Amino acid sequence: MLYEDAEQHRKNLETRLAVIGSGDVDGMAEDESETVKESRSMGELPSGGMMQVPSGTNLTVVQPNAAPGYVEYLKMQLHLIAAGAGWTYEMMTGDVREVSYTSARIRRLDCRREAEQEQWLHVIPKLIAPIVRAFSNACELAGRVKKADYNLRYATPKWEYTNPKDDVASDLDEIAGGLSSFSEKLRSRGYEPDEVFDELAEDIDKLRKRGILDVILMLRKGTQMDELAVKNQPP
């Protein structure tokens, strides 16, 4: 706080405008009060007004220069706070003037990993799981279920894609390569896989009964062929 107080005091001084009058000192305080004569002050300058000064008086305007560096100091403090809290500077402040797309994405991935570690190492096992066990035990004691079931799969809230097109394509490639499953990708988005599969089966059945499914597949195939033709065009 000492730096902030000193900076505020400095800014207060920078806004002050002083005028130094040089010449006959006795003439400056002529016909003025004893206080003016003792302080040798010509009084305050009225805003937008005009003052008559004694002849032979030279006036020099004194305006303090601004001292730079305060903005850089504040930004460094915010960077330290964001780093200590595990956030990114642009996420905390909304200031993206000096952030590129690549650097923002890399830092966001680091932030996401830290958040996921906190979710799976602390929030879920230390907070959510005990609540689930207590709820299951209460349901068993109340006769709502025959036996408490603790075999649950936890899903965290989904993360918004930074680049949706590339991220979706990457997810599909992982599924096609056997590195992940549909259910895992759906859970990572915050959806319940069984509910999504039931909804898909219902939608596909409706589309097939109305004769729209073949049209959609044909349009999708045509889009894929157009994309492939664009990729195969010579440079």
C-alpha positions in Angstrom: 0.0 0.0 0.0 3.0 2.3 0.5 3.6 2.5 -3.3 -0.1 3.1 -4.0 -0.2 5.9 -1.4 2.9 7.5 -2.7 1.6 7.3 -6.3 -1.7 8.9 -5.4 0.2 11.7 -3.6 2.4 12.1 -6.6 -0.6 12.3 -8.9 -2.1 14.8 -6.7 1.0 17.0 -7.0 1.0 16.5 -10.8 -2.4 18.0 -11.1 -1.4 21.2 -9.3 -0.4 24.2 -11.4 1.7 26.9 -9.8 2.8 30.3 -11.0 6.0 31.9 -9.8 6.2 35.6 -10.0 9.6 37.4 -10.0 10.2 41.1 -9.8 9.6 43.7 -7.2 8.4 41.7 -4.1 7.1 44.8 -2.3 5.1 45.8 -5.4 3.5 42.4 -5.6 2.0 42.6 -2.1 1.1 46.3 -2.3 -2.2 47.2 -0.8 -2.7 43.6 0.4 -3.2 42.2 3.8 -0.4 41.4 6.2 -0.9 37.6 5.5 -0.2 38.2 1.8 2.8 40.4 2.6 4.3 37.7 4.9 3.7 34.8 2.5 4.5 36.8 -0.6 1.5 35.1 -2.3 -0.4 36.8 -5.0 -3.5 34.7 -4.2 -5.3 32.0 -6.2 -5.9 32.1 -9.9 -9.6 32.1 -10.6 -10.7 29.7 -13.3 -11.2 31.5 -16.6 -10.4 34.8 -15.0 -7.8 37.5 -15.6 -5.6 39.1 -13.0 -3.6 42.4 -13.0 0.0 42.0 -11.9 2.4 44.8 -11.1 4.5 46.1 -13.9 7.9 44.5 -14.3 6.7 41.2 -12.9 7.8 38.0 -14.7 5.5 35.0 -14.4 6.8 31.4 -14.7 4.4 28.5 -14.9 5.4 25.4 -12.9 3.7 22.1 -13.9 5.1 18.9 -12.5 5.9 16.2 -15.0 4.1 12.9 -14.9 6.0 9.9 -13.5 5.5 6.7 -15.6 5.6 3.2 -14.4 2.4 2.9 -12.3 0.5 0.9 -15.0 3.3 -1.6 -15.3 3.4 -2.0 -11.5 -0.3 -2.7 -11.4 -0.1 -5.2 -14.2 2.7 -7.1 -12.5 0.7 -7.2 -9.3 -2.3 -8.6 -11.2 0.0 -11.2 -12.9 1.2 -12.3 -9.5 -2.3 -12.6 -8.1 -3.5 -14.6 -11.2 -0.5 -16.9 -11.0 -1.0 -17.6 -7.3 -4.7 -18.3 -7.8 -4.1 -20.6 -10.8 -5.9 -18.3 -13.3 -4.7 -16.6 -16.4 -4.2 -12.9 -16.5 -6.6 -12.3 -19.3 -9.3 -14.5 -17.6 -9.0 -12.5 -14.4 -8.8 -9.0 -15.8 -10.4 -9.3 -19.3 -7.3 -7.5 -20.7 -6.3 -9.2 -23.9 -4.4 -6.4 -25.6 -1.0 -8.1 -25.2 -2.2 -11.7 -25.6 -2.0 -13.7 -28.8 -4.3 -16.5 -29.8 -1.5 -19.1 -29.4 -0.3 -17.9 -26.0 -3.8 -17.6 -24.7 -4.7 -21.1 -25.7 -1.5 -22.6 -24.2 -2.1 -20.9 -20.9 -5.8 -21.9 -21.0 -4.8 -25.5 -21.4 -2.5 -25.2 -18.3 -5.3 -23.6 -16.4 -7.7 -26.4 -17.5 -5.3 -29.1 -16.3 -4.9 -27.4 -12.9 -8.7 -27.1 -12.6 -9.2 -30.8 -13.5 -6.6 -31.8 -10.9 -8.5 -29.8 -8.3 -11.8 -31.5 -9.4 -10.6 -35.1 -9.5 -8.2 -35.0 -6.5 -10.1 -32.8 -4.1 -13.6 -31.8 -5.0 -15.0 -35.2 -6.2 -13.3 -37.6 -3.6 -13.4 -35.2 -0.7 -16.7 -33.5 -1.2 -18.9 -35.1 -3.8 -18.3 -38.8 -3.0 -19.0 -38.5 0.8 -22.3 -36.7 -0.1 -23.2 -39.5 -2.5 -22.5 -42.2 0.1 -24.5 -40.4 2.7 -27.4 -39.9 0.3 -27.3 -43.6 -0.7 -27.2 -44.7 2.9 -30.2 -42.5 3.7 -32.2 -43.9 0.7 -31.4 -47.5 1.9 -32.4 -46.8 5.5 -35.6 -45.1 4.3 -36.5 -48.1 2.2 -36.3 -46.3 -1.1 -33.7 -48.7 -2.5 -32.9 -52.3 -1.5 -29.2 -51.7 -1.3 -27.1 -48.6 -1.5 -25.2 -48.3 -4.7 -21.9 -46.4 -4.6 -20.7 -47.4 -8.1 -21.2 -44.1 -9.9 -19.4 -42.3 -12.7 -18.7 -38.6 -12.0 -18.8 -36.0 -14.8 -17.5 -32.5 -14.4 -18.9 -29.4 -16.2 -17.9 -29.2 -19.8 -15.2 -26.8 -21.1 -16.0 -24.5 -23.9 -14.0 -25.1 -27.0 -11.3 -22.5 -28.0 -11.4 -23.6 -31.6 -14.6 -25.7 -32.0 -13.9 -27.1 -35.5 -10.4 -28.4 -34.8 -11.3 -29.6 -31.3 -14.3 -31.6 -32.5 -12.2 -33.1 -35.3 -9.6 -34.0 -32.7 -12.2 -35.8 -30.6 -13.5 -37.7 -33.5 -10.0 -38.8 -34.5 -9.3 -40.0 -30.9 -12.6 -42.1 -31.0 -11.7 -43.5 -34.5 -8.2 -44.4 -33.3 -9.4 -46.2 -30.2 -7.8 -43.7 -27.8 -11.2 -42.7 -26.3 -14.9 -43.7 -26.3 -18.1 -41.9 -27.2 -19.1 -42.1 -23.6 -15.9 -40.5 -22.3 -16.2 -37.6 -24.8 -19.8 -37.1 -23.9 -19.0 -37.1 -20.1 -16.2 -34.6 -20.7 -18.8 -32.3 -22.2 -21.1 -32.6 -19.2 -23.7 -35.0 -20.8 -25.0 -38.4 -19.6 -24.1 -40.9 -22.4 -27.1 -43.1 -21.9 -29.4 -40.1 -22.3 -27.6 -39.0 -25.4 -27.8 -42.5 -27.0 -31.5 -42.8 -26.2 -32.2 -39.4 -27.7 -30.1 -40.2 -30.8 -32.0 -43.5 -31.3 -35.3 -41.7 -31.0 -34.2 -39.0 -33.5 -32.9 -41.6 -36.0 -36.1 -43.6 -35.7 -38.2 -40.5 -36.4 -36.1 -39.5 -39.3 -36.1 -42.9 -40.8 -39.9 -43.2 -40.5 -40.3 -39.8 -42.2 -37.8 -40.6 -45.0 -35.5 -37.8 -44.0 -32.5 -39.8 -42.8 -31.3 -40.8 -46.3 -31.5 -37.2 -47.4 -29.5 -36.0 -44.5 -26.8 -38.7 -45.0 -26.6 -37.8 -48.7 -26.2 -34.1 -47.9 -23.5 -34.9 -45.4 -21.7 -37.2 -47.8 -21.8 -34.4 -50.5 -20.3 -31.9 -47.9 -17.5 -34.3 -47.1 -16.8 -34.9 -50.8 -16.6 -31.1 -51.4 -14.2 -30.7 -48.4 -12.0 -33.5 -49.8 -12.0 -31.9 -53.2 -10.9 -28.6 -51.8 -8.1 -30.3 -49.8 -6.8 -32.2 -52.9 -6.7 -29.1 -55.1 -3.2 -28.2 -56.2 -1.6 -25.1 -54.6 
